[in-house]
């Protein structure tokens, strides 16, 4: 089973921490098949929607700095653009509801595919106003908050705008200042032209569901907060370990109250927290799936076991069917 899964992907990177805090990693295959570049600890993979967990941590850091309150309407802090309801009124959706996908924001059909290298850039405002094929409808709250779960990349684009306005800098720069630099992460970034120029030789070439390389090797995505994170398995492990430490009140980086708010199930929607999902008793999950890769991370808040698996191909099936989750659940015993 393990070998069949590994052969499904050009390259896979894994990192895990056991209950005693011991860390290990394993790497298989190629970051770039055509040039026979092997995956190693320096390979940077697309983290896809694991981005949302990192974005949520940034939001909680801003709350710790008293620059926002997640229980207030997001419009309280937005100046350059306002979130409206479907009938054109100003929405009262809270930051918390957007973080948990319960704000009633619905993505456009077939939306949030990546661009190709060299194509004209799409601005965040273009996405919010539905002016491009990346998101073909204006971002609005179409249902009363708290009445439905609607997984929404568009909602996280609203949060991207929120972070930029609160921090008064580009989203990628704000995340680096609030999270990546304090944790000493040298290979983790939200995609930008500057990031690609700096890290391009370490970034894994993406392969589509037919196994063909993505034109230009990897698709730049304009919705950074939703799916634009790139990282290594070991650096995602650093973030996860700090988060679990915070849950136990042992982090100097993130307050216990912030981590516990993220991990607490949302009333009426017990499978979701803020930027993370509840995968069972004591289990927190964040995962991503894009046209150039698939990944998953699980954290046990009680035992402190953590497992990360990242791959550079769209397998055409979710993590349970592709085998990524199977590897995550067995990394401690089979990936040595």
C-alpha positions as CSV (number, residue, x, y, z in Angstrom):
1,X,0.0,0.0,0.0
2,X,2.7,2.4,0.9
3,X,4.6,1.9,-2.3
4,X,1.5,2.2,-4.4
5,X,0.8,5.6,-2.9
6,X,4.3,6.8,-3.2
7,X,4.4,5.8,-6.9
8,X,1.2,7.9,-7.4
9,X,3.1,11.1,-6.8
10,X,6.3,12.4,-8.5
11,X,7.5,13.5,-5.1
12,X,6.5,13.3,-1.4
13,X,7.9,14.9,1.7
14,X,6.9,13.8,5.2
15,X,7.7,15.1,8.7
16,X,6.4,14.0,12.0
17,X,6.8,14.4,15.8
18,X,6.0,11.7,18.2
19,X,4.5,12.0,21.7
20,X,8.0,12.4,23.2
21,X,8.8,15.4,20.9
22,X,11.2,13.4,18.7
23,X,11.1,14.6,15.1
24,X,11.8,12.6,11.9
25,X,11.4,13.2,8.2
26,X,11.3,11.1,5.0
27,X,11.5,12.1,1.3
28,X,10.6,10.1,-1.8
29,X,10.7,10.7,-5.5
30,X,11.4,13.9,-7.5
31,X,10.7,17.6,-7.0
32,X,11.2,17.8,-10.8
33,X,10.9,14.7,-12.9
34,X,12.1,16.1,-16.1
35,X,15.4,17.3,-14.6
36,X,15.6,14.4,-12.1
37,X,15.8,16.7,-9.1
38,X,15.1,14.6,-6.0
39,X,12.9,15.7,-3.1
40,X,14.9,16.6,0.0
41,X,14.5,18.6,3.1
42,X,15.0,21.8,1.1
43,X,12.1,21.1,-1.3
44,X,9.3,23.6,-1.0
45,X,5.9,22.2,-1.7
46,X,2.5,24.0,-2.3
47,X,0.6,24.0,1.0
48,X,-2.6,24.9,-0.8
49,X,-5.4,25.3,1.8
50,X,-3.2,24.7,4.8
51,X,-2.8,28.4,4.0
52,X,-6.1,29.0,5.9
53,X,-4.7,27.7,9.1
54,X,-1.7,30.0,8.8
55,X,-4.0,32.9,7.9
56,X,-6.1,32.2,11.0
57,X,-3.0,32.3,13.2
58,X,-2.1,35.7,11.7
59,X,-5.7,36.9,12.5
60,X,-5.3,35.7,16.1
61,X,-2.0,37.5,16.4
62,X,-3.7,40.7,15.3
63,X,-6.3,40.2,17.9
64,X,-3.6,39.7,20.5
65,X,-2.2,43.0,19.5
66,X,-5.7,44.5,19.9
67,X,-5.8,45.5,16.3
68,X,-9.1,43.6,15.8
69,X,-11.7,41.5,17.6
70,X,-12.8,38.4,15.8
71,X,-16.3,38.7,17.1
72,X,-16.9,42.1,15.5
73,X,-18.1,42.5,11.9
74,X,-15.2,42.4,9.4
75,X,-16.5,45.7,7.9
76,X,-15.6,47.4,11.2
77,X,-12.0,47.2,10.0
78,X,-12.3,47.4,6.2
79,X,-11.9,50.8,4.6
80,X,-10.8,50.2,1.0
81,X,-13.6,47.7,0.3
82,X,-16.8,46.6,2.1
83,X,-18.4,43.1,2.3
84,X,-22.0,43.5,1.2
85,X,-25.0,41.2,1.3
86,X,-26.5,39.9,-1.9
87,X,-29.1,42.7,-1.9
88,X,-26.4,45.4,-1.6
89,X,-26.5,46.2,2.1
90,X,-23.4,46.2,4.3
91,X,-22.9,42.7,5.8
92,X,-22.7,42.2,9.6
93,X,-20.7,39.0,9.1
94,X,-18.1,38.6,11.9
95,X,-14.4,37.7,11.4
96,X,-15.1,34.6,13.3
97,X,-17.8,33.4,11.0
98,X,-15.6,34.0,8.0
99,X,-12.7,32.0,9.6
100,X,-15.1,29.1,10.2
101,X,-16.8,29.2,6.7
102,X,-20.1,30.0,8.3
103,X,-20.5,33.6,7.1
104,X,-22.7,32.7,4.1
105,X,-20.1,33.6,1.5
106,X,-20.4,31.3,-1.6
107,X,-17.5,30.9,-4.1
108,X,-18.1,31.3,-7.8
109,X,-18.5,28.2,-9.9
110,X,-15.2,26.6,-11.0
111,X,-13.3,29.4,-9.2
112,X,-9.9,29.9,-7.7
113,X,-7.7,28.1,-10.3
114,X,-4.1,29.3,-10.5
115,X,-2.7,31.5,-13.2
116,X,0.2,30.6,-15.5
117,X,3.6,32.2,-15.3
118,X,3.7,35.3,-17.5
119,X,-0.1,35.9,-17.5
120,X,-1.4,39.2,-16.3
121,X,-1.6,39.4,-12.5
122,X,-5.1,39.4,-10.9
123,X,-5.5,41.8,-8.0
124,X,-7.2,41.0,-4.8
125,X,-9.7,43.7,-5.5
126,X,-10.5,42.0,-8.9
127,X,-11.3,38.8,-7.0
128,X,-13.4,40.5,-4.3
129,X,-15.5,42.3,-7.0
130,X,-15.8,39.1,-9.2
131,X,-14.2,40.7,-12.2
132,X,-12.1,37.8,-13.3
133,X,-12.5,34.1,-14.1
134,X,-10.6,33.4,-10.9
135,X,-13.8,34.2,-9.1
136,X,-16.7,35.0,-11.4
137,X,-19.1,36.5,-8.8
138,X,-18.6,39.4,-6.4
139,X,-17.8,38.3,-2.9
140,X,-21.0,38.7,-0.9
141,X,-22.8,37.2,2.1
142,X,-25.6,35.3,0.4
143,X,-26.9,33.5,3.5
144,X,-27.3,34.7,7.1
145,X,-24.2,34.0,9.1
146,X,-24.3,30.9,11.3
147,X,-27.0,29.2,9.2
148,X,-24.9,27.1,6.8
149,X,-21.4,25.8,6.3
150,X,-20.0,27.0,2.9
151,X,-16.3,26.2,2.4
152,X,-15.1,29.5,0.9
153,X,-11.8,30.6,-0.6
154,X,-13.5,33.9,-1.3
155,X,-14.1,34.4,2.4
156,X,-10.4,34.1,3.0
157,X,-9.8,36.7,0.3
158,X,-11.8,39.0,2.6
159,X,-9.5,38.1,5.4
160,X,-6.5,38.8,3.2
161,X,-7.8,42.3,2.7
162,X,-8.4,42.6,6.4
163,X,-4.9,41.6,7.3
164,X,-3.4,44.0,4.8
165,X,-5.5,46.9,6.2
166,X,-4.8,46.1,9.8
167,X,-1.1,45.5,9.3
168,X,-0.8,48.3,6.7
169,X,1.4,46.1,4.5
170,X,1.1,43.5,1.8
171,X,-0.3,40.2,3.1
172,X,2.8,38.2,2.3
173,X,4.9,40.7,4.2
174,X,2.6,40.8,7.1
175,X,2.6,37.0,7.5
176,X,6.4,37.0,7.3
177,X,6.7,39.7,10.0
178,X,4.0,38.1,12.3
179,X,4.7,34.4,11.9
180,X,7.5,33.2,9.6
181,X,10.4,35.4,10.9
182,X,9.6,34.9,14.6
183,X,9.6,31.1,14.1
184,X,12.8,31.2,12.1
185,X,11.2,29.8,8.9
186,X,13.5,30.3,6.0
187,X,11.6,28.3,3.4
188,X,8.0,29.3,4.0
189,X,6.2,32.2,2.2
190,X,3.0,33.3,0.7
191,X,3.4,33.3,-3.1
192,X,4.4,36.5,-4.8
193,X,6.7,37.4,-7.7
194,X,9.4,38.2,-5.3
195,X,9.0,34.9,-3.5
196,X,9.1,32.9,-6.7
197,X,12.3,34.8,-7.8
198,X,13.9,34.0,-4.4
199,X,12.7,30.4,-3.9
200,X,12.0,29.2,-7.5
201,X,15.0,26.8,-7.6
202,X,13.6,25.0,-4.4
203,X,9.9,25.0,-5.4
204,X,8.6,21.6,-6.5
205,X,7.3,21.4,-10.0
206,X,3.6,20.8,-10.0
207,X,1.9,18.0,-12.0
208,X,-1.7,17.8,-13.0
209,X,-4.1,14.8,-12.6
210,X,-2.7,13.3,-15.8
211,X,0.8,13.5,-14.4
212,X,1.9,16.3,-16.8
213,X,3.9,19.3,-15.5
214,X,2.0,22.5,-14.9
215,X,3.0,25.0,-17.6
216,X,5.6,27.3,-16.0
217,X,6.2,24.6,-13.3
218,X,3.8,26.1,-10.7
219,X,0.7,28.3,-10.8
220,X,0.9,31.7,-9.1
221,X,-2.4,32.1,-7.2
222,X,-3.9,35.5,-6.4
223,X,-5.8,34.3,-3.3
224,X,-2.8,34.0,-1.0
225,X,-4.6,33.7,2.3
226,X,-6.8,30.9,1.0
227,X,-4.2,28.8,-0.9
228,X,-1.0,30.7,-1.6
229,X,1.3,29.2,1.0
230,X,4.5,27.3,0.1
231,X,6.5,25.5,2.7
232,X,8.5,22.4,3.6
233,X,7.1,19.5,5.7
234,X,9.6,20.3,8.5
235,X,8.7,24.0,8.6
236,X,5.0,23.2,8.7
237,X,5.9,20.9,11.6
238,X,7.5,23.9,13.4
239,X,4.2,25.9,13.0
240,X,2.2,22.9,14.2
241,X,4.4,22.3,17.2
242,X,4.2,25.9,18.3
243,X,0.4,25.8,17.9
244,X,0.1,22.6,20.1
245,X,2.4,24.2,22.6
246,X,0.1,27.2,22.7
247,X,-2.9,24.9,23.4
248,X,-1.0,23.8,26.5
249,X,-0.1,27.3,27.5
250,X,3.6,26.8,26.8
251,X,4.2,29.1,23.8
252,X,5.9,32.4,23.9
253,X,4.7,33.1,20.4
254,X,0.9,32.4,20.5
255,X,-1.3,32.9,23.5
256,X,-3.2,29.9,24.8
257,X,-6.5,31.7,24.4
258,X,-5.8,32.2,20.7
259,X,-5.0,28.6,20.0
260,X,-7.9,27.3,22.0
261,X,-10.3,29.6,20.2
262,X,-9.1,28.2,16.9
263,X,-9.4,24.6,18.1
264,X,-12.8,25.0,19.6
265,X,-15.7,23.5,17.6
266,X,-18.1,26.1,16.2
267,X,-21.6,25.9,17.7
268,X,-23.9,24.0,15.2
269,X,-20.9,22.9,13.1
270,X,-18.8,20.6,15.3
271,X,-16.4,19.6,12.5
272,X,-14.9,23.1,12.1
273,X,-12.9,25.5,14.2
274,X,-11.2,28.7,13.1
275,X,-8.9,27.8,10.2
276,X,-8.7,24.2,11.2
277,X,-11.1,21.2,11.2
278,X,-11.9,18.8,14.0
279,X,-11.0,15.3,12.9
280,X,-12.1,13.4,16.0
281,X,-11.4,13.5,19.7
282,X,-8.2,15.6,20.3
283,X,-7.5,15.6,16.5
284,X,-7.1,18.8,14.5
285,X,-6.7,18.7,10.7
286,X,-5.7,21.1,8.0
287,X,-5.2,20.0,4.4
288,X,-4.9,21.3,0.9
289,X,-5.6,20.1,-2.6
290,X,-4.7,22.1,-5.7
291,X,-3.9,21.6,-9.4
292,X,-0.2,21.2,-8.6
293,X,-0.2,19.3,-5.3
294,X,-1.9,17.8,-2.3
295,X,-1.0,17.9,1.4
296,X,-2.4,17.2,4.9
297,X,-1.4,17.8,8.5
298,X,-2.9,16.3,11.6
299,X,-2.2,17.3,15.2
300,X,-3.1,15.4,18.4
301,X,-3.7,18.1,21.0
302,X,-3.5,15.7,23.8
303,X,-0.5,13.5,22.9
304,X,1.2,16.2,20.8
305,X,1.8,13.9,17.9
306,X,2.0,15.7,14.6
307,X,2.2,14.4,11.1
308,X,2.7,16.3,7.8
309,X,2.6,14.9,4.2
310,X,3.1,17.1,1.1
311,X,3.1,16.0,-2.5
312,X,3.6,17.8,-5.9
313,X,0.8,16.3,-8.0
314,X,-3.0,16.7,-8.2
315,X,-4.0,13.1,-7.8
316,X,-7.6,13.7,-9.0
317,X,-9.0,12.4,-5.7
318,X,-9.3,13.6,-2.2
319,X,-6.8,12.8,0.5
320,X,-8.7,9.8,1.7
321,X,-8.8,8.2,-1.8
322,X,-5.4,9.3,-2.9
323,X,-3.6,7.8,0.0
324,X,-2.2,11.0,1.5
325,X,-4.4,10.6,4.6
326,X,-3.3,6.9,4.9
327,X,0.3,8.1,5.0
328,X,-0.4,10.8,7.5
329,X,-2.1,8.3,9.8
330,X,0.8,5.9,9.6
331,X,3.8,8.1,9.3
332,X,5.1,7.2,12.7
333,X,5.4,3.5,11.8
334,X,5.8,3.2,8.0
335,X,7.8,6.2,6.8
336,X,11.1,5.5,8.6
